[in-house]
Amino acid sequence: MSNPKTSPQRRNSDLAMIHIGAKRLFGDVAKGGDGREAYEDWLERHTGKRSAGKLTTGQRIDLIKMMRKDGLIPDRSIGGKGPTANGEERPTSSQWAKIAALGRAMGWAQGLEDERLRSFVKRTAKVSSTKFLSRTQASKVIMGLEVWVAERQDTNEGGGNAVS
């Protein structure tokens, strides 16, 4: 039986993700399917149970994280879904990657979730979190970060007139 704190929708979503990854590994993993036995053996090696339905919420989450890390199931999408509150398009994957790379160049190790990046986004794009950015706002954030990274590099190289 599932954990009473876990909604049936969450449990079903978790099980669907696990089965998507299992299908990529073993083909047909439905009861009686050709890959079912191999899937159950694999699941038992990783969780100690032969059925994903018998996994606890924590075990399901850990298994899904492992499967994402191994590339069996797609990673969660960055940011929100659909258009922003004012109807604009969400940032492209290239924009997300650029923001993350510039954050790393600033030394912000937590990526898109780093509190310093969130503060910069609040000041620059006037939204409370990176996940609420539109494409236009993401462009502003990228331009601002590029300038800031360049200024820091100039300062570190001693070539700029920046005051410490």
C-alpha positions in Angstrom: 0.0 0.0 0.0 1.2 3.5 -0.8 2.2 6.1 1.9 -1.0 7.9 3.0 0.8 11.3 2.6 1.3 10.6 -1.1 -1.5 11.5 -3.5 -2.7 8.8 -5.9 -1.8 11.1 -8.7 1.8 11.4 -7.5 2.1 7.7 -7.1 0.7 7.0 -10.5 3.0 9.6 -12.1 6.0 8.0 -10.3 5.1 4.5 -11.5 4.6 5.8 -15.1 8.1 7.4 -15.1 9.6 4.1 -13.8 7.8 2.1 -16.5 8.9 4.5 -19.2 12.6 4.0 -18.2 12.1 0.2 -17.8 10.6 0.0 -21.3 13.6 1.8 -22.7 15.9 -0.8 -21.0 13.9 -4.0 -21.5 11.2 -3.4 -24.1 7.7 -4.8 -23.1 7.6 -4.9 -19.3 3.9 -5.4 -19.0 2.7 -8.6 -17.2 3.5 -11.4 -19.6 5.8 -9.2 -21.7 9.1 -10.4 -23.1 11.2 -8.0 -20.9 9.2 -8.5 -17.7 11.5 -11.0 -16.0 14.6 -9.0 -16.7 12.9 -5.8 -15.5 11.8 -7.5 -12.2 15.4 -8.8 -11.7 16.8 -5.3 -12.3 14.2 -3.7 -10.0 15.0 -6.2 -7.3 18.8 -5.5 -7.6 18.2 -1.8 -7.2 15.3 -1.7 -4.7 14.9 -5.1 -3.1 11.4 -5.4 -4.5 10.2 -7.0 -7.8 7.3 -4.6 -8.3 7.4 -0.9 -8.6 3.9 -0.7 -7.0 5.4 -2.0 -3.7 8.0 0.7 -3.5 7.7 3.4 -0.8 7.5 7.0 -1.9 11.2 7.5 -1.0 12.2 4.4 -3.0 10.3 5.6 -6.0 11.9 9.0 -5.9 15.4 7.6 -5.5 14.8 5.2 -8.4 13.5 8.0 -10.6 16.6 10.1 -9.7 18.9 7.2 -10.6 17.0 6.7 -13.9 17.2 10.4 -14.8 21.0 10.4 -14.0 21.4 7.3 -16.3 19.5 9.0 -19.0 16.6 6.5 -19.1 14.0 9.1 -18.5 14.1 12.8 -19.3 15.1 15.3 -16.7 12.4 17.6 -15.4 11.9 20.7 -17.6 13.4 23.9 -16.4 11.0 26.7 -15.4 7.3 26.6 -15.6 5.0 25.1 -18.3 3.0 27.0 -20.9 3.1 30.7 -21.4 4.0 33.1 -18.6 1.3 35.0 -16.7 1.3 37.8 -19.2 1.1 35.4 -22.2 4.8 35.6 -23.3 6.8 32.5 -24.3 9.1 30.7 -21.9 12.8 30.9 -22.4 14.4 28.5 -24.9 16.6 25.7 -23.7 19.6 27.6 -25.1 18.7 30.6 -22.9 18.4 28.4 -19.8 21.8 26.8 -20.7 23.4 30.3 -21.2 22.0 31.6 -17.9 23.3 28.5 -16.1 26.7 28.8 -17.7 27.0 32.5 -16.8 26.0 31.6 -13.2 28.8 29.1 -13.0 31.2 31.7 -14.4 30.1 33.9 -11.5 31.0 31.0 -9.1 27.3 30.3 -8.3 27.4 26.5 -7.8 23.7 25.9 -7.2 22.9 26.6 -10.9 19.5 28.0 -11.7 18.4 27.6 -8.1 21.3 29.6 -6.6 20.0 32.4 -4.3 22.5 34.9 -5.8 21.1 34.2 -9.3 17.6 34.6 -8.0 18.5 38.0 -6.5 20.0 39.1 -9.8 16.9 37.9 -11.7 14.6 39.8 -9.2 16.6 43.0 -9.8 17.0 42.6 -13.5 13.7 41.0 -14.7 11.4 42.0 -11.8 10.2 38.4 -11.2 10.4 36.5 -8.0 12.2 33.4 -9.4 14.1 32.2 -12.4 11.2 29.8 -13.2 8.9 32.7 -14.0 11.1 34.3 -16.7 9.9 35.0 -20.2 12.1 34.8 -23.2 12.5 38.6 -23.3 13.3 38.7 -19.6 15.8 35.8 -20.0 17.6 37.9 -22.7 17.9 40.8 -20.3 19.3 38.5 -17.6 21.8 37.0 -20.1 22.9 40.4 -21.2 23.3 41.7 -17.6 25.2 38.6 -16.6 27.5 38.8 -19.6 28.4 42.3 -18.7 29.0 41.4 -15.0 31.1 38.4 -15.9 33.2 40.5 -18.3 33.7 43.2 -15.6 34.8 40.6 -13.1 37.3 39.1 -15.6 38.7 42.6 -16.4 39.1 43.3 -12.7 40.7 39.9 -12.0 43.2 40.4 -14.8 44.0 43.9 -13.6 43.0 45.5 -16.9 40.0 47.4 -15.8 39.5 50.6 -13.9 37.1 49.0 -11.5 37.3 49.9 -7.9 37.6 47.0 -5.5 
